[in-house]
Structure formats: structure tokens, C-alpha cells
Amino acid sequence: MTTKVLMPKIGFSMNEGTLNEWLVADGATVKEGDLIYSMESDKSIQEVEAPASGTLKIIAEVGEVYEVGDLLAEIS
């Protein structure tokens, strides 16, 4: 089963965020709870955990702005 990694809503007024860095390489094995990327919103940087365990397939590019709910990666 594939789990989608989506841009999260962190804070009531957040509508979009910038993907700052992937902390794990494409194709790497991750465990649920591992930090996999950092994002910036409202002048703060957050590190985001993997929602599931498996192999990470990166879709989104670093430095781009994504709306809440946009697909960033998949874990299968």
C-alpha cells in the first residue's frame, strides 16, 4: 500500500509552505516517525515526520512553494 506524503497544515492560517530540504534521499527506506523533510511557513522552519514506513519516492522539488494538501512524496 502506498502512503501519500502531503504538505501539512501547521497553524490555523497556513495555506502554503516552501519545501526547504529533503532530509532523506529518494529511494531510501524510512520508518514511521523519521524526519524526512523540512518546510518553511510563516517565517518558521518545521521538520516533518514520515507518516508510514517503507521506501520514499520524492516527487516535490526543494525551493518550491506548495499549497496545503499538495503531494510531496509517496512511501510504499
mmJSON file of the N, C-alpha and C atoms, coordinates in Angstrom:
{"data_MODEL":{"atom_site":{
"group_PDB":["ATOM","ATOM","ATOM","ATOM","ATOM","ATOM","ATOM","ATOM","ATOM","ATOM","ATOM","ATOM","ATOM","ATOM","ATOM","ATOM","ATOM","ATOM","ATOM","ATOM","ATOM","ATOM","ATOM","ATOM","ATOM","ATOM","ATOM","ATOM","ATOM","ATOM","ATOM","ATOM","ATOM","ATOM","ATOM","ATOM","ATOM","ATOM","ATOM","ATOM","ATOM","ATOM","ATOM","ATOM","ATOM","ATOM","ATOM","ATOM","ATOM","ATOM","ATOM","ATOM","ATOM","ATOM","ATOM","ATOM","ATOM","ATOM","ATOM","ATOM","ATOM","ATOM","ATOM","ATOM","ATOM","ATOM","ATOM","ATOM","ATOM","ATOM","ATOM","ATOM","ATOM","ATOM","ATOM","ATOM","ATOM","ATOM","ATOM","ATOM","ATOM","ATOM","ATOM","ATOM","ATOM","ATOM","ATOM","ATOM","ATOM","ATOM","ATOM","ATOM","ATOM","ATOM","ATOM","ATOM","ATOM","ATOM","ATOM","ATOM","ATOM","ATOM","ATOM","ATOM","ATOM","ATOM","ATOM","ATOM","ATOM","ATOM","ATOM","ATOM","ATOM","ATOM","ATOM","ATOM","ATOM","ATOM","ATOM","ATOM","ATOM","ATOM","ATOM","ATOM","ATOM","ATOM","ATOM","ATOM","ATOM","ATOM","ATOM","ATOM","ATOM","ATOM","ATOM","ATOM","ATOM","ATOM","ATOM","ATOM","ATOM","ATOM","ATOM","ATOM","ATOM","ATOM","ATOM","ATOM","ATOM","ATOM","ATOM","ATOM","ATOM","ATOM","ATOM","ATOM","ATOM","ATOM","ATOM","ATOM","ATOM","ATOM","ATOM","ATOM","ATOM","ATOM","ATOM","ATOM","ATOM","ATOM","ATOM","ATOM","ATOM","ATOM","ATOM","ATOM","ATOM","ATOM","ATOM","ATOM","ATOM","ATOM","ATOM","ATOM","ATOM","ATOM","ATOM","ATOM","ATOM","ATOM","ATOM","ATOM","ATOM","ATOM","ATOM","ATOM","ATOM","ATOM","ATOM","ATOM","ATOM","ATOM","ATOM","ATOM","ATOM","ATOM","ATOM","ATOM","ATOM","ATOM","ATOM","ATOM","ATOM","ATOM","ATOM","ATOM","ATOM","ATOM","ATOM","ATOM","ATOM","ATOM","ATOM","ATOM","ATOM","ATOM","ATOM","ATOM"],
"id":[1,2,3,4,5,6,7,8,9,10,11,12,13,14,15,16,17,18,19,20,21,22,23,24,25,26,27,28,29,30,31,32,33,34,35,36,37,38,39,40,41,42,43,44,45,46,47,48,49,50,51,52,53,54,55,56,57,58,59,60,61,62,63,64,65,66,67,68,69,70,71,72,73,74,75,76,77,78,79,80,81,82,83,84,85,86,87,88,89,90,91,92,93,94,95,96,97,98,99,100,101,102,103,104,105,106,107,108,109,110,111,112,113,114,115,116,117,118,119,120,121,122,123,124,125,126,127,128,129,130,131,132,133,134,135,136,137,138,139,140,141,142,143,144,145,146,147,148,149,150,151,152,153,154,155,156,157,158,159,160,161,162,163,164,165,166,167,168,169,170,171,172,173,174,175,176,177,178,179,180,181,182,183,184,185,186,187,188,189,190,191,192,193,194,195,196,197,198,199,200,201,202,203,204,205,206,207,208,209,210,211,212,213,214,215,216,217,218,219,220,221,222,223,224,225,226,227,228],
"type_symbol":["N","C","C","N","C","C","N","C","C","N","C","C","N","C","C","N","C","C","N","C","C","N","C","C","N","C","C","N","C","C","N","C","C","N","C","C","N","C","C","N","C","C","N","C","C","N","C","C","N","C","C","N","C","C","N","C","C","N","C","C","N","C","C","N","C","C","N","C","C","N","C","C","N","C","C","N","C","C","N","C","C","N","C","C","N","C","C","N","C","C","N","C","C","N","C","C","N","C","C","N","C","C","N","C","C","N","C","C","N","C","C","N","C","C","N","C","C","N","C","C","N","C","C","N","C","C","N","C","C","N","C","C","N","C","C","N","C","C","N","C","C","N","C","C","N","C","C","N","C","C","N","C","C","N","C","C","N","C","C","N","C","C","N","C","C","N","C","C","N","C","C","N","C","C","N","C","C","N","C","C","N","C","C","N","C","C","N","C","C","N","C","C","N","C","C","N","C","C","N","C","C","N","C","C","N","C","C","N","C","C","N","C","C","N","C","C","N","C","C","N","C","C","N","C","C","N","C","C"],
"label_atom_id":["N","CA","C","N","CA","C","N","CA","C","N","CA","C","N","CA","C","N","CA","C","N","CA","C","N","CA","C","N","CA","C","N","CA","C","N","CA","C","N","CA","C","N","CA","C","N","CA","C","N","CA","C","N","CA","C","N","CA","C","N","CA","C","N","CA","C","N","CA","C","N","CA","C","N","CA","C","N","CA","C","N","CA","C","N","CA","C","N","CA","C","N","CA","C","N","CA","C","N","CA","C","N","CA","C","N","CA","C","N","CA","C","N","CA","C","N","CA","C","N","CA","C","N","CA","C","N","CA","C","N","CA","C","N","CA","C","N","CA","C","N","CA","C","N","CA","C","N","CA","C","N","CA","C","N","CA","C","N","CA","C","N","CA","C","N","CA","C","N","CA","C","N","CA","C","N","CA","C","N","CA","C","N","CA","C","N","CA","C","N","CA","C","N","CA","C","N","CA","C","N","CA","C","N","CA","C","N","CA","C","N","CA","C","N","CA","C","N","CA","C","N","CA","C","N","CA","C","N","CA","C","N","CA","C","N","CA","C","N","CA","C","N","CA","C","N","CA","C","N","CA","C","N","CA","C","N","CA","C","N","CA","C","N","CA","C"],
"label_alt_id":[null,null,null,null,null,null,null,null,null,null,null,null,null,null,null,null,null,null,null,null,null,null,null,null,null,null,null,null,null,null,null,null,null,null,null,null,null,null,null,null,null,null,null,null,null,null,null,null,null,null,null,null,null,null,null,null,null,null,null,null,null,null,null,null,null,null,null,null,null,null,null,null,null,null,null,null,null,null,null,null,null,null,null,null,null,null,null,null,null,null,null,null,null,null,null,null,null,null,null,null,null,null,null,null,null,null,null,null,null,null,null,null,null,null,null,null,null,null,null,null,null,null,null,null,null,null,null,null,null,null,null,null,null,null,null,null,null,null,null,null,null,null,null,null,null,null,null,null,null,null,null,null,null,null,null,null,null,null,null,null,null,null,null,null,null,null,null,null,null,null,null,null,null,null,null,null,null,null,null,null,null,null,null,null,null,null,null,null,null,null,null,null,null,null,null,null,null,null,null,null,null,null,null,null,null,null,null,null,null,null,null,null,null,null,null,null,null,null,null,null,null,null,null,null,null,null,null,null],
"label_comp_id":["MET","MET","MET","THR","THR","THR","THR","THR","THR","LYS","LYS","LYS","VAL","VAL","VAL","LEU","LEU","LEU","MET","MET","MET","PRO","PRO","PRO","LYS","LYS","LYS","ILE","ILE","ILE","GLY","GLY","GLY","PHE","PHE","PHE","SER","SER","SER","MET","MET","MET","ASN","ASN","ASN","GLU","GLU","GLU","GLY","GLY","GLY","THR","THR","THR","LEU","LEU","LEU","ASN","ASN","ASN","GLU","GLU","GLU","TRP","TRP","TRP","LEU","LEU","LEU","VAL","VAL","VAL","ALA","ALA","ALA","ASP","ASP","ASP","GLY","GLY","GLY","ALA","ALA","ALA","THR","THR","THR","VAL","VAL","VAL","LYS","LYS","LYS","GLU","GLU","GLU","GLY","GLY","GLY","ASP","ASP","ASP","LEU","LEU","LEU","ILE","ILE","ILE","TYR","TYR","TYR","SER","SER","SER","MET","MET","MET","GLU","GLU","GLU","SER","SER","SER","ASP","ASP","ASP","LYS","LYS","LYS","SER","SER","SER","ILE","ILE","ILE","GLN","GLN","GLN","GLU","GLU","GLU","VAL","VAL","VAL","GLU","GLU","GLU","ALA","ALA","ALA","PRO","PRO","PRO","ALA","ALA","ALA","SER","SER","SER","GLY","GLY","GLY","THR","THR","THR","LEU","LEU","LEU","LYS","LYS","LYS","ILE","ILE","ILE","ILE","ILE","ILE","ALA","ALA","ALA","GLU","GLU","GLU","VAL","VAL","VAL","GLY","GLY","GLY","GLU","GLU","GLU","VAL","VAL","VAL","TYR","TYR","TYR","GLU","GLU","GLU","VAL","VAL","VAL","GLY","GLY","GLY","ASP","ASP","ASP","LEU","LEU","LEU","LEU","LEU","LEU","ALA","ALA","ALA","GLU","GLU","GLU","ILE","ILE","ILE","SER","SER","SER"],
"label_asym_id":["A","A","A","A","A","A","A","A","A","A","A","A","A","A","A","A","A","A","A","A","A","A","A","A","A","A","A","A","A","A","A","A","A","A","A","A","A","A","A","A","A","A","A","A","A","A","A","A","A","A","A","A","A","A","A","A","A","A","A","A","A","A","A","A","A","A","A","A","A","A","A","A","A","A","A","A","A","A","A","A","A","A","A","A","A","A","A","A","A","A","A","A","A","A","A","A","A","A","A","A","A","A","A","A","A","A","A","A","A","A","A","A","A","A","A","A","A","A","A","A","A","A","A","A","A","A","A","A","A","A","A","A","A","A","A","A","A","A","A","A","A","A","A","A","A","A","A","A","A","A","A","A","A","A","A","A","A","A","A","A","A","A","A","A","A","A","A","A","A","A","A","A","A","A","A","A","A","A","A","A","A","A","A","A","A","A","A","A","A","A","A","A","A","A","A","A","A","A","A","A","A","A","A","A","A","A","A","A","A","A","A","A","A","A","A","A","A","A","A","A","A","A","A","A","A","A","A","A"],
"label_entity_id":["1","1","1","1","1","1","1","1","1","1","1","1","1","1","1","1","1","1","1","1","1","1","1","1","1","1","1","1","1","1","1","1","1","1","1","1","1","1","1","1","1","1","1","1","1","1","1","1","1","1","1","1","1","1","1","1","1","1","1","1","1","1","1","1","1","1","1","1","1","1","1","1","1","1","1","1","1","1","1","1","1","1","1","1","1","1","1","1","1","1","1","1","1","1","1","1","1","1","1","1","1","1","1","1","1","1","1","1","1","1","1","1","1","1","1","1","1","1","1","1","1","1","1","1","1","1","1","1","1","1","1","1","1","1","1","1","1","1","1","1","1","1","1","1","1","1","1","1","1","1","1","1","1","1","1","1","1","1","1","1","1","1","1","1","1","1","1","1","1","1","1","1","1","1","1","1","1","1","1","1","1","1","1","1","1","1","1","1","1","1","1","1","1","1","1","1","1","1","1","1","1","1","1","1","1","1","1","1","1","1","1","1","1","1","1","1","1","1","1","1","1","1","1","1","1","1","1","1"],
"label_seq_id":[1,1,1,2,2,2,3,3,3,4,4,4,5,5,5,6,6,6,7,7,7,8,8,8,9,9,9,10,10,10,11,11,11,12,12,12,13,13,13,14,14,14,15,15,15,16,16,16,17,17,17,18,18,18,19,19,19,20,20,20,21,21,21,22,22,22,23,23,23,24,24,24,25,25,25,26,26,26,27,27,27,28,28,28,29,29,29,30,30,30,31,31,31,32,32,32,33,33,33,34,34,34,35,35,35,36,36,36,37,37,37,38,38,38,39,39,39,40,40,40,41,41,41,42,42,42,43,43,43,44,44,44,45,45,45,46,46,46,47,47,47,48,48,48,49,49,49,50,50,50,51,51,51,52,52,52,53,53,53,54,54,54,55,55,55,56,56,56,57,57,57,58,58,58,59,59,59,60,60,60,61,61,61,62,62,62,63,63,63,64,64,64,65,65,65,66,66,66,67,67,67,68,68,68,69,69,69,70,70,70,71,71,71,72,72,72,73,73,73,74,74,74,75,75,75,76,76,76],
"pdbx_PDB_ins_code":[null,null,null,null,null,null,null,null,null,null,null,null,null,null,null,null,null,null,null,null,null,null,null,null,null,null,null,null,null,null,null,null,null,null,null,null,null,null,null,null,null,null,null,null,null,null,null,null,null,null,null,null,null,null,null,null,null,null,null,null,null,null,null,null,null,null,null,null,null,null,null,null,null,null,null,null,null,null,null,null,null,null,null,null,null,null,null,null,null,null,null,null,null,null,null,null,null,null,null,null,null,null,null,null,null,null,null,null,null,null,null,null,null,null,null,null,null,null,null,null,null,null,null,null,null,null,null,null,null,null,null,null,null,null,null,null,null,null,null,null,null,null,null,null,null,null,null,null,null,null,null,null,null,null,null,null,null,null,null,null,null,null,null,null,null,null,null,null,null,null,null,null,null,null,null,null,null,null,null,null,null,null,null,null,null,null,null,null,null,null,null,null,null,null,null,null,null,null,null,null,null,null,null,null,null,null,null,null,null,null,null,null,null,null,null,null,null,null,null,null,null,null,null,null,null,null,null,null],
"Cartn_x":[0.828,0.0,0.878,0.482,1.238,0.607,1.46,1.017,1.497,0.591,0.95,1.531,2.6,3.195,2.734,1.888,1.274,1.82,1.744,2.12,1.136,1.637,0.734,0.278,-0.796,-1.262,-0.752,0.223,0.803,0.425,-0.571,-1.077,-2.39,-3.226,-4.584,-4.624,-3.726,-3.79,-2.896,-2.224,-1.302,-2.057,-1.665,-2.243,-1.218,0.069,1.143,2.438,3.415,4.718,5.786,7.03,8.162,8.912,9.167,9.961,11.418,12.018,13.399,14.443,14.204,15.243,14.645,15.09,14.791,15.872,15.494,16.449,16.811,16.103,16.306,16.369,17.227,17.393,16.235,15.997,14.996,15.371,14.401,14.65,15.098,15.294,15.738,14.579,14.948,13.964,13.781,12.526,12.217,11.294,11.327,10.415,9.427,8.215,7.217,7.799,7.712,8.252,9.618,10.33,11.612,11.377,12.303,12.217,12.628,11.764,12.062,12.259,11.677,11.911,11.677,12.182,11.909,11.167,10.269,9.469,9.415,9.181,9.092,7.698,7.144,5.842,5.808,5.267,5.141,6.446,7.538,8.861,9.365,8.855,9.393,9.687,10.662,11.028,10.627,9.939,9.472,10.073,10.443,10.841,9.643,9.383,8.173,8.523,7.738,7.967,7.289,7.832,7.218,5.923,4.839,3.574,3.465,4.458,4.432,5.861,6.033,7.328,7.344,8.524,8.66,9.735,9.628,10.593,10.044,10.863,10.452,10.668,9.624,9.708,9.409,10.438,10.305,9.683,8.7,8.025,8.29,8.246,8.372,9.828,10.047,11.391,11.66,12.883,13.326,13.265,12.826,12.778,11.448,10.588,9.288,8.244,7.238,6.127,4.974,4.431,3.317,2.16,0.953,-0.237,-0.479,-1.152,-1.524,-2.278,-1.871,-2.513,-1.849,-0.888,-0.196,0.67,0.803,1.595,3.079,3.844,5.292,6.079,5.568,6.265,5.279,5.756,4.986,5.885,5.296,6.041,5.325,6.083,5.469,6.283],
"Cartn_y":[-1.18,0.0,1.251,2.243,3.486,4.552,5.239,6.345,7.645,8.604,9.899,10.786,11.501,12.499,13.855,14.527,15.777,16.968,18.154,19.374,19.547,19.543,19.624,21.053,21.163,22.47,22.618,23.479,23.724,25.145,25.275,26.59,26.883,27.616,27.886,28.619,29.574,30.418,29.951,28.829,28.366,27.889,28.417,27.997,27.363,27.696,27.17,27.157,26.416,26.338,26.068,26.369,26.143,24.897,23.99,22.801,23.226,23.188,23.653,22.594,21.368,20.342,18.959,18.025,16.618,16.109,15.526,15.018,13.564,12.955,11.561,11.519,10.675,10.575,9.829,10.149,9.434,7.955,7.085,5.648,5.062,5.925,5.452,4.785,3.887,3.249,4.123,4.436,5.263,4.499,4.887,4.331,5.416,5.009,5.959,6.759,8.081,8.948,9.524,8.96,9.533,10.92,11.841,13.158,13.007,13.45,13.24,14.533,15.64,16.912,18.088,19.247,20.483,21.436,22.207,23.155,24.478,25.547,26.873,27.43,27.962,28.63,29.74,30.864,31.996,32.284,32.234,32.571,31.61,30.396,29.369,28.13,27.367,26.143,24.957,24.011,22.802,21.576,20.588,19.289,18.371,17.608,16.801,15.318,14.54,13.104,12.299,11.113,10.174,9.643,9.628,9.123,7.6,6.934,5.471,4.969,3.663,3.041,2.49,2.521,1.972,2.704,2.653,3.285,4.632,5.679,7.031,7.319,7.806,8.256,9.755,10.565,12.016,12.516,13.396,13.998,15.504,16.176,17.636,18.082,19.296,19.851,20.858,20.833,21.769,23.193,24.124,25.525,25.968,25.021,25.341,25.564,26.344,26.621,25.678,25.044,24.099,24.486,24.289,24.548,23.386,23.666,22.626,21.523,20.284,19.147,18.705,19.481,19.07,17.842,16.984,15.767,16.084,15.68,15.909,14.644,13.503,12.228,11.086,9.882,8.681,7.709,6.943,5.897,4.59,3.624,2.329,1.196],
"Cartn_z":[0.0,0.0,0.0,-0.764,-0.865,0.026,0.778,1.618,1.0,0.848,0.289,1.373,1.023,1.905,1.373,2.14,1.707,2.488,1.867,2.587,3.743,4.97,6.125,6.401,7.146,7.622,9.044,9.221,10.54,10.926,11.738,12.118,11.415,12.084,11.62,10.283,10.087,8.894,7.748,7.902,6.863,5.63,4.459,3.185,2.26,2.476,1.645,2.432,1.914,2.556,1.519,1.86,0.974,1.435,0.512,0.812,0.873,2.058,2.244,1.941,2.393,2.28,2.481,1.671,1.934,2.873,3.989,4.979,4.705,3.749,3.366,1.84,1.304,-0.153,-0.808,-2.065,-2.851,-2.909,-2.661,-2.686,-1.357,-0.366,0.952,1.7,2.601,3.468,4.699,5.013,6.182,7.112,8.371,9.366,9.779,10.103,10.576,11.736,11.648,12.691,12.369,11.368,10.953,10.361,10.598,9.966,8.509,7.587,6.164,5.372,5.824,5.128,6.059,5.635,6.37,5.45,6.062,5.313,6.059,5.326,5.928,5.714,6.789,6.711,7.747,7.368,8.294,9.045,8.339,8.878,9.949,9.966,10.861,10.037,10.474,9.775,10.633,10.026,10.713,10.04,10.828,10.281,10.388,9.321,9.237,9.229,9.965,10.112,9.008,8.754,7.818,8.423,7.65,8.166,8.143,7.527,7.41,7.196,7.253,6.981,5.562,4.93,3.587,2.803,1.475,0.583,0.121,0.259,-0.079,-1.558,-2.218,-3.611,-3.609,-3.842,-3.81,-5.109,-4.973,-6.122,-6.179,-5.041,-4.981,-4.991,-5.493,-5.583,-4.471,-3.966,-2.931,-3.479,-2.637,-3.011,-3.607,-3.916,-4.496,-3.396,-3.707,-2.787,-3.134,-2.105,-2.287,-1.384,-1.878,-1.083,-0.126,0.978,1.933,1.175,1.393,0.742,-0.54,-1.074,-2.286,-2.015,-3.021,-2.912,-3.01,-1.994,-1.963,-2.258,-1.807,-1.966,-1.702,-1.941,-1.616,-0.882,0.01,0.728,0.432,-0.104,-0.423,0.159],
"occupancy":[1.0,1.0,1.0,1.0,1.0,1.0,1.0,1.0,1.0,1.0,1.0,1.0,1.0,1.0,1.0,1.0,1.0,1.0,1.0,1.0,1.0,1.0,1.0,1.0,1.0,1.0,1.0,1.0,1.0,1.0,1.0,1.0,1.0,1.0,1.0,1.0,1.0,1.0,1.0,1.0,1.0,1.0,1.0,1.0,1.0,1.0,1.0,1.0,1.0,1.0,1.0,1.0,1.0,1.0,1.0,1.0,1.0,1.0,1.0,1.0,1.0,1.0,1.0,1.0,1.0,1.0,1.0,1.0,1.0,1.0,1.0,1.0,1.0,1.0,1.0,1.0,1.0,1.0,1.0,1.0,1.0,1.0,1.0,1.0,1.0,1.0,1.0,1.0,1.0,1.0,1.0,1.0,1.0,1.0,1.0,1.0,1.0,1.0,1.0,1.0,1.0,1.0,1.0,1.0,1.0,1.0,1.0,1.0,1.0,1.0,1.0,1.0,1.0,1.0,1.0,1.0,1.0,1.0,1.0,1.0,1.0,1.0,1.0,1.0,1.0,1.0,1.0,1.0,1.0,1.0,1.0,1.0,1.0,1.0,1.0,1.0,1.0,1.0,1.0,1.0,1.0,1.0,1.0,1.0,1.0,1.0,1.0,1.0,1.0,1.0,1.0,1.0,1.0,1.0,1.0,1.0,1.0,1.0,1.0,1.0,1.0,1.0,1.0,1.0,1.0,1.0,1.0,1.0,1.0,1.0,1.0,1.0,1.0,1.0,1.0,1.0,1.0,1.0,1.0,1.0,1.0,1.0,1.0,1.0,1.0,1.0,1.0,1.0,1.0,1.0,1.0,1.0,1.0,1.0,1.0,1.0,1.0,1.0,1.0,1.0,1.0,1.0,1.0,1.0,1.0,1.0,1.0,1.0,1.0,1.0,1.0,1.0,1.0,1.0,1.0,1.0,1.0,1.0,1.0,1.0,1.0,1.0,1.0,1.0,1.0,1.0,1.0,1.0],
"B_iso_or_equiv":[0.0,0.0,0.0,0.0,0.0,0.0,0.0,0.0,0.0,0.0,0.0,0.0,0.0,0.0,0.0,0.0,0.0,0.0,0.0,0.0,0.0,0.0,0.0,0.0,0.0,0.0,0.0,0.0,0.0,0.0,0.0,0.0,0.0,0.0,0.0,0.0,0.0,0.0,0.0,0.0,0.0,0.0,0.0,0.0,0.0,0.0,0.0,0.0,0.0,0.0,0.0,0.0,0.0,0.0,0.0,0.0,0.0,0.0,0.0,0.0,0.0,0.0,0.0,0.0,0.0,0.0,0.0,0.0,0.0,0.0,0.0,0.0,0.0,0.0,0.0,0.0,0.0,0.0,0.0,0.0,0.0,0.0,0.0,0.0,0.0,0.0,0.0,0.0,0.0,0.0,0.0,0.0,0.0,0.0,0.0,0.0,0.0,0.0,0.0,0.0,0.0,0.0,0.0,0.0,0.0,0.0,0.0,0.0,0.0,0.0,0.0,0.0,0.0,0.0,0.0,0.0,0.0,0.0,0.0,0.0,0.0,0.0,0.0,0.0,0.0,0.0,0.0,0.0,0.0,0.0,0.0,0.0,0.0,0.0,0.0,0.0,0.0,0.0,0.0,0.0,0.0,0.0,0.0,0.0,0.0,0.0,0.0,0.0,0.0,0.0,0.0,0.0,0.0,0.0,0.0,0.0,0.0,0.0,0.0,0.0,0.0,0.0,0.0,0.0,0.0,0.0,0.0,0.0,0.0,0.0,0.0,0.0,0.0,0.0,0.0,0.0,0.0,0.0,0.0,0.0,0.0,0.0,0.0,0.0,0.0,0.0,0.0,0.0,0.0,0.0,0.0,0.0,0.0,0.0,0.0,0.0,0.0,0.0,0.0,0.0,0.0,0.0,0.0,0.0,0.0,0.0,0.0,0.0,0.0,0.0,0.0,0.0,0.0,0.0,0.0,0.0,0.0,0.0,0.0,0.0,0.0,0.0,0.0,0.0,0.0,0.0,0.0,0.0],
"pdbx_formal_charge":[null,null,null,null,null,null,null,null,null,null,null,null,null,null,null,null,null,null,null,null,null,null,null,null,null,null,null,null,null,null,null,null,null,null,null,null,null,null,null,null,null,null,null,null,null,null,null,null,null,null,null,null,null,null,null,null,null,null,null,null,null,null,null,null,null,null,null,null,null,null,null,null,null,null,null,null,null,null,null,null,null,null,null,null,null,null,null,null,null,null,null,null,null,null,null,null,null,null,null,null,null,null,null,null,null,null,null,null,null,null,null,null,null,null,null,null,null,null,null,null,null,null,null,null,null,null,null,null,null,null,null,null,null,null,null,null,null,null,null,null,null,null,null,null,null,null,null,null,null,null,null,null,null,null,null,null,null,null,null,null,null,null,null,null,null,null,null,null,null,null,null,null,null,null,null,null,null,null,null,null,null,null,null,null,null,null,null,null,null,null,null,null,null,null,null,null,null,null,null,null,null,null,null,null,null,null,null,null,null,null,null,null,null,null,null,null,null,null,null,null,null,null,null,null,null,null,null,null],
"auth_seq_id":[1,1,1,2,2,2,3,3,3,4,4,4,5,5,5,6,6,6,7,7,7,8,8,8,9,9,9,10,10,10,11,11,11,12,12,12,13,13,13,14,14,14,15,15,15,16,16,16,17,17,17,18,18,18,19,19,19,20,20,20,21,21,21,22,22,22,23,23,23,24,24,24,25,25,25,26,26,26,27,27,27,28,28,28,29,29,29,30,30,30,31,31,31,32,32,32,33,33,33,34,34,34,35,35,35,36,36,36,37,37,37,38,38,38,39,39,39,40,40,40,41,41,41,42,42,42,43,43,43,44,44,44,45,45,45,46,46,46,47,47,47,48,48,48,49,49,49,50,50,50,51,51,51,52,52,52,53,53,53,54,54,54,55,55,55,56,56,56,57,57,57,58,58,58,59,59,59,60,60,60,61,61,61,62,62,62,63,63,63,64,64,64,65,65,65,66,66,66,67,67,67,68,68,68,69,69,69,70,70,70,71,71,71,72,72,72,73,73,73,74,74,74,75,75,75,76,76,76],
"auth_comp_id":["MET","MET","MET","THR","THR","THR","THR","THR","THR","LYS","LYS","LYS","VAL","VAL","VAL","LEU","LEU","LEU","MET","MET","MET","PRO","PRO","PRO","LYS","LYS","LYS","ILE","ILE","ILE","GLY","GLY","GLY","PHE","PHE","PHE","SER","SER","SER","MET","MET","MET","ASN","ASN","ASN","GLU","GLU","GLU","GLY","GLY","GLY","THR","THR","THR","LEU","LEU","LEU","ASN","ASN","ASN","GLU","GLU","GLU","TRP","TRP","TRP","LEU","LEU","LEU","VAL","VAL","VAL","ALA","ALA","ALA","ASP","ASP","ASP","GLY","GLY","GLY","ALA","ALA","ALA","THR","THR","THR","VAL","VAL","VAL","LYS","LYS","LYS","GLU","GLU","GLU","GLY","GLY","GLY","ASP","ASP","ASP","LEU","LEU","LEU","ILE","ILE","ILE","TYR","TYR","TYR","SER","SER","SER","MET","MET","MET","GLU","GLU","GLU","SER","SER","SER","ASP","ASP","ASP","LYS","LYS","LYS","SER","SER","SER","ILE","ILE","ILE","GLN","GLN","GLN","GLU","GLU","GLU","VAL","VAL","VAL","GLU","GLU","GLU","ALA","ALA","ALA","PRO","PRO","PRO","ALA","ALA","ALA","SER","SER","SER","GLY","GLY","GLY","THR","THR","THR","LEU","LEU","LEU","LYS","LYS","LYS","ILE","ILE","ILE","ILE","ILE","ILE","ALA","ALA","ALA","GLU","GLU","GLU","VAL","VAL","VAL","GLY","GLY","GLY","GLU","GLU","GLU","VAL","VAL","VAL","TYR","TYR","TYR","GLU","GLU","GLU","VAL","VAL","VAL","GLY","GLY","GLY","ASP","ASP","ASP","LEU","LEU","LEU","LEU","LEU","LEU","ALA","ALA","ALA","GLU","GLU","GLU","ILE","ILE","ILE","SER","SER","SER"],
"auth_asym_id":["A","A","A","A","A","A","A","A","A","A","A","A","A","A","A","A","A","A","A","A","A","A","A","A","A","A","A","A","A","A","A","A","A","A","A","A","A","A","A","A","A","A","A","A","A","A","A","A","A","A","A","A","A","A","A","A","A","A","A","A","A","A","A","A","A","A","A","A","A","A","A","A","A","A","A","A","A","A","A","A","A","A","A","A","A","A","A","A","A","A","A","A","A","A","A","A","A","A","A","A","A","A","A","A","A","A","A","A","A","A","A","A","A","A","A","A","A","A","A","A","A","A","A","A","A","A","A","A","A","A","A","A","A","A","A","A","A","A","A","A","A","A","A","A","A","A","A","A","A","A","A","A","A","A","A","A","A","A","A","A","A","A","A","A","A","A","A","A","A","A","A","A","A","A","A","A","A","A","A","A","A","A","A","A","A","A","A","A","A","A","A","A","A","A","A","A","A","A","A","A","A","A","A","A","A","A","A","A","A","A","A","A","A","A","A","A","A","A","A","A","A","A","A","A","A","A","A","A"],
"auth_atom_id":["N","CA","C","N","CA","C","N","CA","C","N","CA","C","N","CA","C","N","CA","C","N","CA","C","N","CA","C","N","CA","C","N","CA","C","N","CA","C","N","CA","C","N","CA","C","N","CA","C","N","CA","C","N","CA","C","N","CA","C","N","CA","C","N","CA","C","N","CA","C","N","CA","C","N","CA","C","N","CA","C","N","CA","C","N","CA","C","N","CA","C","N","CA","C","N","CA","C","N","CA","C","N","CA","C","N","CA","C","N","CA","C","N","CA","C","N","CA","C","N","CA","C","N","CA","C","N","CA","C","N","CA","C","N","CA","C","N","CA","C","N","CA","C","N","CA","C","N","CA","C","N","CA","C","N","CA","C","N","CA","C","N","CA","C","N","CA","C","N","CA","C","N","CA","C","N","CA","C","N","CA","C","N","CA","C","N","CA","C","N","CA","C","N","CA","C","N","CA","C","N","CA","C","N","CA","C","N","CA","C","N","CA","C","N","CA","C","N","CA","C","N","CA","C","N","CA","C","N","CA","C","N","CA","C","N","CA","C","N","CA","C","N","CA","C","N","CA","C","N","CA","C","N","CA","C","N","CA","C","N","CA","C","N","CA","C"],
"pdbx_PDB_model_num":[1,1,1,1,1,1,1,1,1,1,1,1,1,1,1,1,1,1,1,1,1,1,1,1,1,1,1,1,1,1,1,1,1,1,1,1,1,1,1,1,1,1,1,1,1,1,1,1,1,1,1,1,1,1,1,1,1,1,1,1,1,1,1,1,1,1,1,1,1,1,1,1,1,1,1,1,1,1,1,1,1,1,1,1,1,1,1,1,1,1,1,1,1,1,1,1,1,1,1,1,1,1,1,1,1,1,1,1,1,1,1,1,1,1,1,1,1,1,1,1,1,1,1,1,1,1,1,1,1,1,1,1,1,1,1,1,1,1,1,1,1,1,1,1,1,1,1,1,1,1,1,1,1,1,1,1,1,1,1,1,1,1,1,1,1,1,1,1,1,1,1,1,1,1,1,1,1,1,1,1,1,1,1,1,1,1,1,1,1,1,1,1,1,1,1,1,1,1,1,1,1,1,1,1,1,1,1,1,1,1,1,1,1,1,1,1,1,1,1,1,1,1,1,1,1,1,1,1]
}}}
